[in-house]
Amino acid sequence: MTDKTSDLAGPGIGDYAELEKILPDDYESLLTPRQTMDALFAAKAYIEEHLCKALNLMMVQVPLIVDSESGVNDMLDRDGSRSPVGFHISNDYDQNPIDAQVVQAATKWKRTALAQFDMAVGEGICTDMKAVRKDYFLDHDHSAYVDQWDWERVVSPDQRNLEFLTDIVTKIWGVLVGAEQHVQELYPQLNTPTYPNLPEELTFLHAEEILEMYPDLPRKQRETRVLQDYPAIFICGIGWPLDDGYPHEMRAADYDDWVTETTSAAGKPSHGLNGDILVWNPVTRRRHELTSMGIRVTKDTLVTQLEMADQLDFLELPYHRAIMNDEIPLSIGGGIGQSRTYMMLLKKAHLGEVSVTVWPKILKDMCAGKNIFVLE
C-alpha cells in the first residue's frame, strides 16, 4: 500500500532517468515552431468563443496575485505539498504593507467573482488564468508556469447532481473535439493515423469503479490501464476515501464537493460531484489530464470536508466565511489546462513546445537529443 499512499498527491514522474525512457525516441513535430504558434492561437480563440457559448460564460479579468489573508488562493490539495509563492509588498515604507501570493489557480476567486459580476443561475465567467506552481517536478507535462481557462457558473440547488455535472462535462468535451477539427482544417497534416484524434465521445467512470477493475494498482497506474480501453474518460468522485481506504487523489477540502452521496451509473452508492477529464496521449504514450472540475461545496459540505481534512481553522478566512454566510452563490467550475490541451491538439511531445517557461538543463538537453524543440 506504500505506493498507493505516495501516489495520492505530488504530480509528475519525479525522476529524469525514468523520464528519458518515457519520452519518445521517434518523435518528429508535425508543425514548425511558427506554425505551432499560429495553430495554438487559432485553438485558443476557438475554445474561448465556443466554451463561452456552450456554458453561457463571459470572459473576465483574473488576478495573478492575491492577498495572503484572503484565503482565496488555491491550495490544490490538502496535504500541504504544494504551497504558493509569497512575497511582501512594503508599500508606503511598511506603514500599509500587503503580504501577497501568486495564485496557483483561480478556483476560489472565481466563485467570489460570480457575485462581483452579478451572475444569475445559468450564467458564468471564464478567465485566461496564469499561475505559478513552484513545487511541481518539471517533466514533459508539468511546468512551474500554468495557464488555464478557469471558468465558473452559478447553479441552483436542484442542479447539484451527477446528471447536471455530466451534461456540463459533455459540452466541454464537444468544444475540445471541435477545436481539434478546427486546427486540422488549418493544418491537415495534424490529422494522421500515427497519432489518432480525440474520440468523439467521453466515457464516464466513477473512481470506485476503476478501483474495482484494478484493486492492486495505485492511482496513476489505474488511470493508465483504464485509458487503454477507454482513451478519453471523465473520472467522477475524486477526494472521497474509496473501498481500499484511500481517495483516488487528494483534493482540497474547500472548493469541489467530494462528500455528497450519489449513485454511480452502475447503481452503486458513491460520493462526489467532481472529476477529471483524462485522455490517452498517443505521442507521449501516457495518461494526460486536460481538466479538473466540479460542483462546489455548500456551507454544510464545506464544514464536513474541512473536518475530514483537519482544517476547520480555515472557517475564519474571508472566503470561507462568505460561503458560510451565503454571500457567494452555489456554483460549478473548473480549470482546463491550456498548454496541456495544445499538446493534444497539435500532437506535441512536451509542454515546452507550446509554452515558454523555465526548464532545467538536464531536461532541455534530453529534449534536444530526442528532436523535441523546447521554446526559450
C-alpha angles and dihedrals in degrees: 000000000000090000091052091052095049091046096060096086141357111084129228138044093281098208128075093202088057092044091054089058091049102046109091119261094200099053124141120169115238091213134046117239089259093049089046092059092047093050092042094057091044089055091045093053092046095050095046092049097044097039089055091049095046095049100027095245134151126213114248138173118268131200124253091194132032137188109271091222094056096077088219098119118105111246090190095212139013103246097076094240095128115047126177128251108259132192140174122243105203092196117177094013090304093302091114104019129168128207105213138186132205107239119252089196134338095240098126097031091059093059092053089045091059088068092042091056093042095239118182129208108298093023128099152154137254126200139195092228125193121189145165124232106182097181098063120114102238109236137134097301105020123073136166088241113070128189122187144165094237109193136175134185133189116246134189122237092256091056093063095103142098094257092060092043090052092051092052093046091050091054091050091050090052090056092051093048089048091051090054091053090048096055091045089058087058095041111023092183087076089070099080134142088225088073109025120219125249112283113253093234131053122220116225117213131166117233088239091057091053090049089053089053094050108016096166098049124091117240102270091046091049090052092048091050098047091049089063088068099030111031094192121036142163111216111208126203107032115174104031116105109259129214092282091057096253129099115238085246135343112266129187112263099225110060119029117052108235100157104061111113115245140161120244122230087260090058096253120138109253143155139238142060097214142071152150135261110227128178137186109253107215092195099054092025090225142107111280125197116211105172144003118202146147152159106282129243125273118218089264097050090042090060092045093051095044089051091051089049093046090238104119089132087075088075088079092063119099095243093051093044088054090057092046091049094047091242095135126046132254108262152170122220150146149177123252111201108236100197091039089054093047089052090058098041095046095039095240129166099210140032088230090070091065104029136042116230141118123300129175117254091245090061095044091051090047091052093047089054090053097048093254111144108215115196117237 
